[in-house]
Amino acid sequence: MTRRLRASLQDPERGSISLFWAITIPGLLVLIGLVGDGGAQLRATQRADQIAAEAARTAGQALDAGRLQSGSGAAADPTRAVQAATAFLDAAGVQGTATVSADRTAIDVSVTSTTPTAFLSLVGITTLTATGHAQARVVHAIGDRP
């Protein structure tokens, strides 16, 4: 018998560490990919929320001047508010919708954006979708200013 064959027959666990690493390494790579792309997903969701909030604030500036002048209180101009929010979303390069409440005192903005994956693209997932939502309220306050 050759020396190698005798050594392999005497040590039945020979090569088991290679099998361990062959199974463990792909699992670790998948875990690293999930952490990396999970962080990207979190940042994309934060960005979508931030863009939605800024679009809602922008829309909240489109007030109905006639109501303000008549003393009826502050209310959003629905057409101008939606146009302002949509223009902001277009400039930010994201898809979204803006709606004004029936009493015209709240503007809701929803945003959907996609972000490319770094690691998950290896298993066929090339993009992740992030959604954001924000609401701005029109408030009319009169008070003493210092």
Stockholm file with secondary structure:
# STOCKHOLM 1.0

chainA/1-146         MTRRLRASLQDPERGSISLFWAITIPGLLVLIGLVGDGGAQLRATQRADQIAAEAARTAGQALDAGRLQSGSGAAADPTRAVQAATAFLDAAGVQGTATVSADRTAIDVSVTSTTPTAFLSLVGITTLTATGHAQARVVHAIGDRP
#=GR chainA/1-146 SS CCHHHHHHHHCTTTTHHHHHHHHHHHHHHHHHHHHHHHHHHHHHHHHHHHHHHHHHHHHHTCBCHHHHHHTSCCCBCHHHHHHHHHHHHHHHTCEEEEEECTTSSEEEEEEEEEEECSSGGGGTCCEEEEEEEEEEECCCCCCCCC
#=GC SS_cons         CCHHHHHHHHCTTTTHHHHHHHHHHHHHHHHHHHHHHHHHHHHHHHHHHHHHHHHHHHHHTCBCHHHHHHTSCCCBCHHHHHHHHHHHHHHHTCEEEEEECTTSSEEEEEEEEEEECSSGGGGTCCEEEEEEEEEEECCCCCCCCC
//
